[in-house]
Amino acid sequence: MSESLKTYKAKRNFAITPEPAEGGQEGGESLTFVIQKHWASRLHYDFRLELDGVMMSWAVPKGPSYDTHDKRMAVHVEDHPISYNDFEGTIPPKQYGAGKVIIWDKGYWKPLDDPRKALAAGNLKFQLTGHKMRGKWVLVRMKGKGEKQEPWLLIKEKDEHARPAEEFSVVDEMPDSVKALPLPGSAAAVPAKVAKGAAKVASKAAPKAAPKAAAPKAELPESLTPQLATLVDAPPSSPEDWLFEIKFDGYRILTRVEGTDIRLITRNGNDWTHKMRPLRDAIAKMKLPSGWYDGEIVVHDDDGRPDFGLLQNAFDEDHPGEMVYFIFDIPFHDGRDLRETPLDERRAILEKVMAKKATDTVRYSASLNATPQDMIAAACSMGLEGIIGKRRDSAYTSRRGGSWIKLKCGQRQEFVIGGYTDPQGSRSGFGSLLLGTYDKDGKLQYAGNVGSGFNGASLKELKSKMDALTAEKSPFVPNKDIDKRAHWLKPTLVAEVAFGEWTRSGSIRHSVFKGLRKDKKASAITRELPSHVKEKENTDMETSTAVQGKLPASLKVTNPDRVIDKHSGATKITLVRYYALVGALMLPHLKGRPVSLVRAPAGVGGELFFQKHAETNKLPGVKSLNQALDPDHPPMLEVSTEQGLLSAAQWNVVELHTQNASATSYEKPNRMVFDLDPGKDVTWKQVQEAAQLMRAFLDHLGLPAFLKTSGGKGLHVVVPIKPGYGWDDVKAFSQAVVAHMSQNIPERFVLKSGPSNRVGKIFIDYLRNGRGATTACAWSARARPGLGISVPVTWEELDKLTGGDHWTVGTVHTRLDVGNSPWDGYAKAAKGLAPAMKMLGFKPGSGT
């Protein structure tokens, strides 16, 4: 074993990396496997099988697929210690495999033949029992062509678990960690119970007791609007004040019982009793007390999981007897109005009723006994939708509020179907559905497409429905991303879709069709944006939700839930927490430099206020610089502490811009900035090429060049210089650099900044180098839709960037591990300008 781990150990410095050097308990007859999702230079999946005291390892770039036709490349890498099975964390920069690692799946594997002989022969067949990976698989060695590492293929074998790629993507639909879960099949395993509908999961809810005061008597109302849950981005910080249940993948149904008069009502108030006669009859046999009962109807798959598609079939094929009704609340009971009665007490009444009446068809929805993090992990590992949290002391309110929350495993919501594309290849029916959501003005905004999640039957059935809804014109607001060859539909059908993420342009990626919604109106479908859990005494907003930035108790954030960016749904507290998160990274770029603050009290799209001066007594941590630096004006500002950064954010500051000189040597700049500002019709690829040309010319002049995204449309090329010349000379020299590039490459660059001059060209903004001029600081957010951020990058990363706003406030966590390391050596790289000026023929003091 020690011999086998030599390569593993040689590649790592265990004084720096948190990875284990050795150790781990062997599984004995039950061999273990683990798959780790690894964000290194590129995202990949590390597939490891235990054998002979180590974990044999393969790197799978695309991850596994349940489609037997998919042959996923698997590169054989060095063996790892068994203790690596428990590793989840971040490998530091400059270490081998630097990046974030999570345990994506784990479990047991069983070789179907002698594994050592199979490995030698290059054909290893085995069976997996994991949270996500099931059934038979094979690793096949390819014929190498001199590669240092053996190329293999990971392939799903044909069995009952195999599924076509267009119907199911395990990496897209189950993206999260399973570290919190026990190994499958162990006594502690919760998911199996969760999969059976959570009816038997133990609960540690508060002691059941009769209401402290009798609820008021009331006539049973004819109608009732249900309470709805709000999507949030993190669990509450005080989980003991909440109870949690499985988020069922079904239809919300309220039941009105008054003697033999039993009605089943949808969340929109539609009477569906006639569609669910067997369920209505099952409830009648229970002889429930009069009242309103709130719950969800589901249909389980063969593994006991709620399946939205099967629920649809139960209606379409007129087989409603397969439905199961989980009841979780009782707003009215036996002549009394319980809506103001605390949830714990309402559920105590409901549980007492259901203890005597429940059947296999109508069940009590039990609360779960675990931390929210473990519960969400368990739900996600089983492919469930997520969990619902409810404040124990909350009343029942007929609206959407913060006392009921939903935590989803992945992103999922309803979309309006506005068109479809033609099928390709052997596929029938249609290619993909064009999706949209309504904005606040009632206009249908394009939100991308979905082409997976269908089978032959659903393609045919849905195409038949769409044929009856054809339209001549697009129902969407014009959008260049919409397929021009699409077929248009009247926007009446509503699709439920799971997806990986929203793009900056407002479209979804990695989408999977789940089914049609018949209980929701198309006109009511809007983009669902996560908010923050509202705690009882949440004035200082200490706990992190959107990002894990810890806020000091002394910081009072006013209007924390005010949305400042409608595009991303970010609120003021989101931005404050962002600056708390990146403060340590941002301060080296802020310290000692005069700063300008861009305030956006009305949010992105509103009026902006650019302030070089302010009353610092209202901004703890922001200090005034020596007035002698700018004697004709009030003192300039410096943000030198994290407290100052957070004070500014609380003051509605979105952007922080810095000047090119430090306060200690203000008259002699110590950097130049070239802002690549693309004009109309310039592609991102052209911007990338322009940056390389800029770098090449600066290198020709003997000047170092560091790169960062702008957070907007372009890129910033930053040149550290030794402070030897004044503002006028530095600005004039930077203008000469830009003039040279525009004269020699006129088809790409332009010297004048006007919009009409820049059509199809890039203006290299040298004006940033004048006295008092500023540039967005590294890690500053930008007051633009999406809240892009300015991030230091290496030149090697340039080709991988997707835009100047490649990272945003919402996605910054994917970059934190890298931090400022792309600019290592920045200060030492500074050069004097004299040699470069001489090479370019520039004479200081002449302006040319």
N, C-alpha and C positions, 0 to 999 in steps of 0.2 A: 504493500500500500504506500509506504513512504517513498519508494522508488517511483511509483505512479504519479505522485504529487510534486515531483521535482520541478516540472515545467510550471505548474500552478504557482508554486512558491517563488520561483525565480522571477516571475513577472510582477510581483507585488511587494510593496514596502508596507509591512504590517504595523509599522510604527505610525503610519499615516492613514491607511485605508481601514475602515471598520470591518472589512471582510474577515472571516475566521481563517486562521492559518492551517488548522487541522481539527480532528475530533469529530464527534457525532456518533450516535448509537445506530448500529446496524439493525435492519429490520428483521433479520432472521429469515424465516420461511416467507414472510410477507415483505417483499422487496418494495421500496418506496420510489416514487418519482416526484419531480417538481418541475414546473415551468415558470420561469421568472421573466417578467416583462421588463425590458432593459432599455432605457433611453440613453444610449451611449452617443457616439457621433451620429448614429442613425438608430431609430427604434427597431428592435428585434426581440425575439423570444428565445430564451435559453432553455432548452429541453434537456432534462437530466434524468438518467436511469441508474438506480443503485445496482452495483455488481462488484463482488470481490472487495468490499470495504471502501469503495469510492463511488462517486457519481460520474458516470460517463456522460459527456456533454456534447450537445450539438447546438449551434446558433441557427435559428430559423428566422430569416428576415421578415417574411410575411405572416408568420404564425401558422398554426394548424388550420386545416379545413376539413369539414365533414363530408365534402364532395369527393367521391372516389375517383373522379377524373382529375382532381387537382393534385399535382406533384410539387410539393413545396420543398424548395432547396433547404438543406440542412447541412451546415458546414461542421465537420467533426473538429472539436477543439479539445483543449487539455482537460484531463480529469479534475474534478473538484472534490473536496472533502465532504463527507455526509453532513457535517455541521452547516454546510452552505445552504441546506434545505430550509433553514430558518432565517436566512439573511434577507432582510428587507431594509433598504435605506439608501444613502447616497454615497457613491464612490467619489472621493474628492478630485478636483481638477488636477491634471497632469499625472494622475495615476492610471494604470491600465484599466480600460473599460469605464473611465470616468462618466458618471451620470446616475440618474435615479433608477432604482431597482425595486419592483414589487413582486410578491408571490402571487402569480396570476392563477395558478392551479397547483394542486398537490393531491397525492393519493397513493395507490398501490399499482404495481405493474406485474404481470405474469407472462414470462416467455412461453411461447407455444412449442418451442423446440429447445434443444440444448443451446443456451445463449452464446456460449463461447465459440462453438462450432459455427453458429449462425453469423456471428460477427466476423469470423474469419472468412466466411463465404460471402459476406456482404449482403446478407438477406435475413434481417432480424424481424421475426413476426412476434407480436405480443398483444396482450389485452390490458387496457387501462381502466381503473376504477377511481375516478376523481370527481371533483365537484362539477367540472366542465367537460373533461375528457373521458369518454366512455367507449367501450367496445373494442374492436380489433383494429390494429394499426400495423404498419410495416415500415422499416427503415431499409432502403436499398442503396448500396454503394454504387456510385457512378464510376465510369472509367476515367481516371484522372489524366490531366494533361500537364503534369509538372507542378500542380498546385502544392503549396506548402502544407495546406490543410485539406484533408479528404472531403470531397463533395459527396453528400448523400441526398436522398430524397425521402421525405416523410409523407406517407400516403395512407389514406383511410381505406380499410378493407370493407368489402360489402357485408353488411349485417343490418340488424334492425335499427341501429343508431345513425346509419349513413343518411345524409340529406343533401339535396342539390344546392349549389352555391347561391343560386338565385332566390332560394327560399330561406336560407339560414347562413349567417356568418358568425361563428362563435367568438371571434376576436372583436367584432363590432357590437354584438348584442350582449356580451359578457366581459366588459373591459376592466373590471375592478379587482382589487386584491382579495384573496381568501385567507390572509394570514390569521385573522381572528377566528377562523373556523377550525374545528378539530378535523382529524383525518376522516374521510368518509368511512362509514361503517362502525365508528367507535361509539361507545355508549354515550359520549357527550354530544354527539352530532345533533344539532338542532334542525338542519335543513330538511331532513326527512319528515319531521313533524310539521315544519312550515309548509312543505309541499302538499300535505294532506289537508290544507285549508286552515291550519292553525287552530282547529277546534279543540285539540287536546293539549295545546301548549300550556304549561303551568303559568300562573300569573301571581305576582306579588303586589297586586293592587292594594290600596288602602283597605282596612277592615270594612266589610260590608255592614251597613247599619241603616236603619230606617231614617228617613229625612228628619232633621232636627225640628222642622216646623212643617205642618201639613201644607201641601201645595194647594192653591186655591181651586175650588170647584169650578168646573167650566163645561159648557156644552161642547160636544165633539165637533170641531169645525169641518166644513165640507171639503176644504182644500188646505194644503200645507206646503209651503216652499221649504226645501231642505237647506240645512246648513252646508256650506261648501268649504273645502280646505284650500289654503294658500300654499303655492309652491315656494319652498325656501331652499337656501343654498348650504345650510349646515344645521346639525341638531342643536337644540336649545342647550344653554350652559347649565341649566338646573333640571336634569332629566327626572329627578325625583318628583317634580311638580307636574309631570306629564305621564300619560299612559300611551302605549303604542300598540298598533294592530297592523296586520298585513294589509297592504293596499291591493285590493282584489282587482283582477283584470276582467271587469264585467260591466254591467249596467246598474246604475243606482235606481233602486225601487223603494218607494214608500208604500206601506200597506195601511189602508183604513179599515178597521174592524169595528162593526157595530152589529152585534148579534150575528145573524146569518148574512148580513150585507157586508161583503168583503170586496174591496177594490184594490187593484195594483196600479200605482201611479208612477210615471217617470219623473225625473227631476224637472222636466219642463211642464209638468202638469197634465200630460196625456194619459188617458185611461187605457192601460194595456191588459186589462183583466181577460179580455177575449183572446189575447195572444198566448196566455199562460194559464189555460184552464186547469191542467194537472197541478200546478203550483197553488192555484186558488183553492182547489179541492183539498190539497194537503193541509193548507192553513185552516180550512173549515173544520177538518177532522180534529185539529188541535184544540178547538174551542177556547181560543185566546180571549182574555178580557178585552172589553172595548178599548180602543185607543188608536193612536198612530204609531206604527213601527217603521223604523228606518234601517235600511240595509242594502246589500248588493247581491245581484244574482250572477252566478258564474257557472261554467261547465268545465269540469276537470279533464285533463288529458290522461293518458295511461299511467303517467308517473305521479298523478295526483296534483298537478299544477293547474291553476286556473288558466284557461286558454281562450283568448278573445275570439279567435277564428272559429273554434268549436261552438262558442256561444252564438255566433252569427248563424252557423249551420242549424243550430237548434231551432231558430226562428224560420230560416229559409226552407228547411226540410220538414217543418211542422212536427218536430220532435221535442217539445218543451219539457217533457217528463225527465230529461237528463239534467235539468237545472238544479242547482243547489242555492238556497237563499240564506245568506249570512246576515243576521240581524245584530246591529250594534248600538242602537239607541231607541228610546221610547219617549218622545216629546209629550204625548198625552196618554194617560192610563186610568182606566176605570173611573171616569168622571172627573178627573183632576188634570190641571194644566201643569206639566212638569218642566216647562221650558226654562223657568228661572231656578229650578232645582239644580244644584251642582252636578256635574257629569258623574262623579263617583257614586252619588246617591241614585241618580237615574239608572245607572248600570246595575246597581245592587238590586233595584226593583226588577229590571229586565232579566237579570241572571236568575232571580228567584222564580219568575214566571217560566223562563225557558228550561229550568232544571226539571220541571214536571212535564213540559209540553214538547221539548225539542225532538226532532226526528232526523233521519238521514237526509231528508230533503230540506228541512228548515232547521237551521242551527244557530247557536249563540256564537258570536264572534269574540273569542277570548282575547284578552290582552297578552302581550309577550313579556317574558321574564329574562331580560338581558339589557346590557347597555345599548343605547341607540346605535352606536358604531357597530357592535356585534350583530344587532338585528338587521341593519341595512346590509351588512356583509353576507349574512345568511340568506336574506331574500335575493340579493344579487347573484349569489353563487348558484341558486336554483333557477335563475332566469325569470324571477318574479319582477313585478313592476316597482316595488319599493315598500315603504311603510308609511302609515299615517300616525301622526302624533296629535293628542288632544289634551288640553290643559284640564287637570282633574277638577278644578273648581269652576269651570266655565259653564255658562248658561247655553241653552240651545237657541241660536239666532238664525233666522231665515235669510242668510246672506253669506258672503265670503268674508272671513275675518281671520285675525291672527291667532285665535284660540284653537283652531284646527289647522294643522300644517301637513304637508306631504313632502317626503324625502324620496326622490326617485333614484333608481339604480343608474339609469341613463336618461338622456333627454327623450321625451316622448310627448306628443300632443296631437290635437286634431288639426287637419288642414282641409281647405276647400279644394275640390278637384275642378280645375278650370280648363283642362285639355289633356291631350295624350299624344304620344309619338307613335310612328309605325314600328312594328316588330322587326327585328333583324334576325338573319339566319333561319333556324328551324322553329323559332318561337312563333306562336300564334296569338291572335287577339290584338295586342298592342305592345309597344316597347316599354314606355314609362309613363307615369301620370305626372302632369304638371300641377304643382301645388301652390296655394296662396293663403294668406291670412288678411283679414280686413284691418285697416288702420283706423285711427280715431275719426277720420273724415269719411269713413264708410267706403273707402276705395280698396280694391283687392290688389294687394302687393304680392308679386311673385316671390316664392320661397323655395324654389328648387324643384327637384323631381324625385320620384321613387320608382325604381325598376326591379327591386328584389322583394321577396316575400310572397310571390305568387306561385301557384301551381297551374296545371292545365285547366282544371275545373274553374278555378277562380278567375283566370284570364278570360275564359269564355263567358262566364256569368257576368263579370263586370263590364266586358265589352258590350254585351247585350243591353245592360242598363244605360251605358253611355250612348249607344246608338239612338236611344229615344230622347237624348238631350243635346243633340248637335246644334251648334250656333255658327253664324257666319263670321262674327268678330270676336277678337280676344277679350275676355272679361277682365284681364289684368291691366294695371297701369303699365304703359310701355316700358320695356326693360330689354337691354341688349343681350342679356343672358338667355332669353327665351328662344327656344328652337323655332325658327321661322317656318319650318315645314309642319308645325304641329296642327292637330285638329282641335277646334275649339268646342267648348261645352257650355251650356247654361250652368252657372255656379250653384248647384243645389246639392250635389253629393258631398259627403264629409268623410274623409279617410282618417283613420288613426295610424300614426306613423312613428316608429322609433328611429332615432338618428344619433349620430356621434357628436356633432357640434354645429353651431351656426358659423358661417363664414362672415368675414367683415362686410361683404356685399349684401348680407341678409338672406343667404340661401343655406339649406341644410346639407350636410355631407353624411355619407355612410348610412343612408336611409333604408328602412325595412318596413314594408307594408304589413300592418297588423289586421286590418279589416275596415269595413264601413261602419260609421256610427249612425244609427237610426234614431237615437234619442237626443240628438243635438241639431239645432238649426244652423245652416250654413252662414247666415247673416251674423251669428253670434261668435264666430270663430276669429279670435285675435291671437297674436303672438303671446305665448305665456312666458312671462319673465320672472325669474326667482327673486324673492325679496329676503329680508332678514327676519329672523325670529324676534318678535317683540317681547322682551322680558318684562316682568312686572315692574321693576324699578330700574328702568333702562335709560337713565339720564346721561350717564357718562359713556355708555357703550364700550365697556372695557373688553368684553369678550369678542374674539375674532369670528367673523362669519364668512364674508366674501373672500377675504384673504387673511392669512394668519399673521397679521400685524398686531402686536400687543399694544394697546393704548394705555397711557398712564391714567390713574384714577383721577388726577387733577384736571385732565382735559375734559371740558364740557362741550360736546358737539351739539350745536343747535340744528334743528330740522334734519336729523340724520337720515330720515327715509325719503327726503325730497329727491326725486329723480333728476339727475343732472345730464344724463345722456339717454335719450329715448331709443337710440339705435341699439345699445347694449343693455339698457335697463339699469345701468349703474346709478347708484344713489350717492349722496354726499358722503355717507359713512364709508361706502366702498372706496372712494378716493382717499379719504383720511387714512383708512387702513392700508391702502396701497403705499402711501408715503411712509407709514410706520414700518412697512415691510422692507422697503428699499432704502430707508434712511441711511443705514451704514454704508451702502454702496454709493449713494449719491453725495454724501458729505465731502469726500475727497475732491469732487468736481466743483463743489460750492465754496469750500473754505478759502478765505482770503480774497475772494473775487466780489466786486460789486454785482448785485443781482437786481433784476427787474422782475416784478410779480405781475402775472396776467390773471386778473380776477374775472370770474364768470358767475355773478350772483344769480343770473337767470338760466344758467346751464349752457350746454353746447347749443349753438345756434342763436343764443341771446347776445345782448350787448357785452362787449369785453372792455375791461379797464386795465390799461398798461401803466403800472406805477413803479417809478424809480425811487420814490420817497414815500414815507408813511410815518405815522406816529407809533413808534416802537413800544411805547408803554402799554399798548393794547395787544402787542404781539410778543409774548415771552419767548426768548430764544432768538429773536431777530434783533440785530443791533445796528446802530447808526455808525457809519464810518466817519473819519476825520473830514470836516467840512472843507478843509483846505484842498481836498482832491477835486472839488468842483465848487469853487467859492461863490459863484453867482447863483447857486441853487441850494435848496435844503440838502442836508447830508444824504449820501447814497446809503444803500442797505447792504448788509451781509447776513446770510443764513448760515450759521456756523455750527448749529447743534440740531439734533433730532427734534428737540422741543420746538425750535424755531420752525422747522419744516412742518410739524403738525399744527402749530399755531397758524401758519400761513394757509394750510389746507382748511382749517376750521373757518378762516376768513374768506372762504370761497376762491382761494387761489388754485388754479388748475395747472398753469405753466410757470416754471421758473427759468429765467434766462440769465446767462452770465456774460460779463465782458471779457475781453481778451487780455486783460492785465490784472495783476494782483494789487491790492491796496497798498502794499509796502513799496511797490515800484510802479506806480500808476502811469507815469508818463512814458514808460517803455514797455510795450506789449510783450508777452511771453508766449504768444501763439498766433497762428493765422487760421482762419476757418474758410473753407470753400464749400458753399451750400449749393448742391446740384439741384436746381429747381426746374423740373420738366414743364414744358409748355403743352398746349393742347395737341392731342394725337401722338404724343411721345409714349412709346411702350416701355414697360418696366425693363425689358431686356436692353433697350437702348440706354436707360439710366445706369444699369450695371456696367455696360461697356464704357460709358462715359467715365464712370468712377475709375475703371482700370486705366483708361487713357490719362486721366488726371494724375493717378499714382505714378504712371510711367514717366510723365513729364517732370513731376516733382523729384523722382528718383534721378532723372537726368541732371537736374539742378543740384543734386546732392542733399536734398531735403527729405526728412522722414515724413511718412504719411500714415495717420491712424484713421480708422473708419468707424462710423456709427450710423445707425438708422436715424432718420429725422423724427420719426413718429407721425409724419405726414406723407407727402408724395415722394420725397426725394431722399438723398443721402448727404451726410456731412463728412467731408474730408478735413481732418484737423492736423495741423503742422505745429509741433512744439518748437519754439525758437528761443535762443538766448536773448534776453532783453538788452538790446544794444541800440536800437533805433526808435524814434518817436512815432506817434500815431500817424502822422501824415506820410512819412516815408514807408511805413509798413503797409498802409492802405494803398498807396500809389504802386508799390511793388506788387501787391496782390492783384491790382488791376492790370498791371503789365503782364502777369502770368496768364490771366484770363484772356487778355487781348491777343497774346501769342497763340493760344489754343483756338480762339475763334477765327483768327486769320489763317491758320494752317489747316483747320478742319471746319470750314464754314458751313458745311452741310449738316454738322452735328451741334455746333456751339454758336452762341450769340453773345455779344458784349452788352447790348442794351436790354434793359429789364422789362420793357412794356409788353403786355400780353400779345399785341399784334406782331411784335418782333420775334416772339417765342413759339409761334405755331410750328409744330413739328421739330422744334429744337430745344436745347437745354441752355438755360441761363445759369452760368456759374456765378453765384452771388458773392462778389468780393466786398460788397458794401458792409458786410458783417465785421470788417476789419477797421472801421473808422472809430474815432473817439466816441465813446458813449453807446456805440452799437452793441447789440447782444445777439446771442444764439441760444436756442433751447438747450438747457443743460442735459448732460447724460442722465438718464433715468427719469427725466421730466415727462409727465403726461402732456398730451396736446389737446386743446379744446376743439376737437373735431369729432365727428361721428365715429364711435367705436373706441374712443380714448386710446389711440395709439401712443406708444412711448418711444423715446429716443434711447437706443441701447448700443453700447460698445460691441463691436464685432471684429473678427479677424478677416483679413483679406481672403483667406481660404473659404470662409463662409459665404462670401458675396453671392456666388452662384446659387446657393440654396435659399436665399431670401426671396420672399414672395412680394415684398413691397416695403416702402419706407415705414409702414405701420405693421411690420411682420409680427411684432409683439404688442400686446395691448395690456391695459390694466387688468383685464380678466384672464389673460394667459401668461402673465409675467412669471408665474410659479414654474413654468417650464424652462426658465432661463436663470433662475436664482443660483443654481449650482455653478454656473459659469461665471456669473458676476462680472467683475472688472478685469478678469484675467486676460481677455483679448488685448488689453492695453498695458500689459506688463512691460516695464522698461520705458514707459512714456517719458518720464522726467529725464532719464539719462540720455534719451535719444535727441534731446534738443540740440540744434545747430545754430551757429551764427549765420546771419543773412548775407554777409559781405561776399563770400565766394559765389553764391547763387545770383546776387545782383550783378556781379561782374560778368558771369557767364551769359546773362540775359541782356547785358548792355544797359542796365539800369543805373542811373546816377542819383544817389541820395540827395535830396534837397531840390532836385530839378522837377520832380513830379513825372519824369519819363524814364 
